[in-house]
Amino acid sequence: MVCIVATSDGDASRPWPELAQDYERARSREDSLDRLVEWPAQRELLGDVTGLSVLDVGCGNGGKLAELVGDGAAASVGIDVSGNFLSAPPPGLEFIQGDLSELDSLPSLAGRKFDRILFLQSFGYAKDPVRTLRAARTMLTDGGFILLTRTHPIRYAVERSERNGTSLGEEYFSTDRFSYAHSWNDQISLTKRPYTISDLLNVFSAAGLWIETTHEPQLSEAAQRRYPHKQEWLNKHLGILIFKLRPIPGMHY
Ligand SMILES: C[S@@+](CC[C@H](N)C(=O)[O-])C[C@H]1O[C@@H](n2cnc3c(N)ncnc32)[C@H](O)[C@@H]1O
C-alpha cells in the first residue's frame, strides 16, 4: 500500500482535493452512515428552511445544500476547498472554492449574513477553530444558528488503543497528532489533531456560542435489522456528535 502522508506541515485539509470524489462515492452507498444516520438527523435539526439563507462550510459537492434549496432555502452559499461541486447548481445556490480557515477574509463573503451556518464533518479542518467559529458567529442573522457535527472523539481513541495496544484513556487524553489510512481511499492518509469532549466545548465557549441542543444520532430499528454490520460499527465507535449553537447574547469580538 502506498500511503501519502500529506500533512507533515499539520495542514489536515491538504489531501481533500484527492479524497473528495472518494468521499462522495462512499456517501452515496446504500449503507453509508451519512445517508442512514447523519444527514437525516442533521436535516431534522435544521427544520423548516423556507426562505432562509444557508452557508454550508466544507460542503463537499454541495448535494446537501442543493437539497435544502430544493426545500425552499434561498440565497445560499457552499464553500469547499476541493472545488468538486455539482455541475448544475439550482438557482439561489452559489459555490465558492475557499478555505474555511480564512472565512473572515473571503471577499465573496464580506458583509454577508446567513440564517443557518453548517459545519458538517468539516470543522476539524480549521487551523484555528476559535477564529473560524468567531467568523461564522459574526455572519449569523438575528435568530440564526450554527449546526456543527464532529466525529465522536472516542472513535479515534478506540482505533488507536487497538492499534497501539494501549488503554482507551491513554489514547483519549493523548495530545500527539495521529495518522490513519482512510477507509474511502487507502492510498491517502489523513493526519488529525486529537481532541476531547472538553476541547470541543471550550472552543464553543471561546467563540461566544452556547449549545442549545446536542444529539448523538443512531440507526433506526429498521436500519439496524437491515444493516447489522453498521450497528456493529456504531456499537464500537459511537458515531458523530451534532451541536446546535447560538451566539451568547451581549458577547462581541
Ligand atoms: C467529510 S467531508 C464532509 C462533506 C459535507 N459537509 C457532508 O457532510 O457531506 C469534509 C469536507 O470538508 C472539506 N474541507 C476540508 N478542509 C477544508 C478547508 N480547509 N476549507 C474548506 N473545506 C475543507 C473537504 O473538501 C470535504 O468536502
The ligand as a Gaussian input file, in Angstrom:
#p B3LYP/6-31G(d) Opt

LIG

0 1
 C      -16.132000      14.583000       5.488000
 S      -16.376000      15.713000       4.176000
 C      -17.972000      16.393000       4.603000
 C      -18.688000      16.992000       3.415000
 C      -20.097000      17.518000       3.691000
 N      -20.085000      18.594000       4.659000
 C      -21.026000      16.431000       4.160000
 O      -21.474000      16.463000       5.313000
 O      -21.331000      15.533000       3.362000
 C      -15.284000      17.053000       4.653000
 C      -15.296000      18.208000       3.681000
 O      -14.501000      19.275000       4.216000
 C      -13.781000      19.855000       3.138000
 N      -12.612000      20.566000       3.648000
 C      -11.505000      20.027000       4.219000
 N      -10.649000      21.011000       4.563000
 C      -11.235000      22.188000       4.203000
 C      -10.837000      23.557000       4.287000
 N       -9.667000      23.895000       4.805000
 N      -11.674000      24.510000       3.815000
 C      -12.864000      24.169000       3.258000
 N      -13.296000      22.885000       3.136000
 C      -12.498000      21.909000       3.604000
 C      -13.418000      18.671000       2.261000
 O      -13.046000      19.043000       0.944000
 C      -14.708000      17.845000       2.321000
 O      -15.594000      18.199000       1.303000

